[in-house]
Amino acid sequence: MSTPNEPKYYQHIELHMKNGEVVHVYEDYDIPVEDGIVGDFKKKKKKYIEWGDLFVGYVIPLDQISFIAITDVRQGF
């Protein structure tokens, strides 16, 4: 877990949709995999993946995702 003096890191996740679109998402690198987007996709306990921030929220139905790729980790922006 990052402390206030350390930079924050985010992993870049690509959600490859069944219609051919790719949705780009950034998720906190410090959270356990099972608690993040990949964990939600693998468990399939939910019908949707939800994420967002103070201003914008997104909801994507799990059954519309073909596969998920984690491409890289970036320092906070």
Summary of the structure (lengths in Angstrom):
residues: 77
radius of gyration: 13.0
end to end distance: 17.0
largest distance: 42.1
contacts: 172
relative contact order: 0.31
helix: 17%
strand: 48%
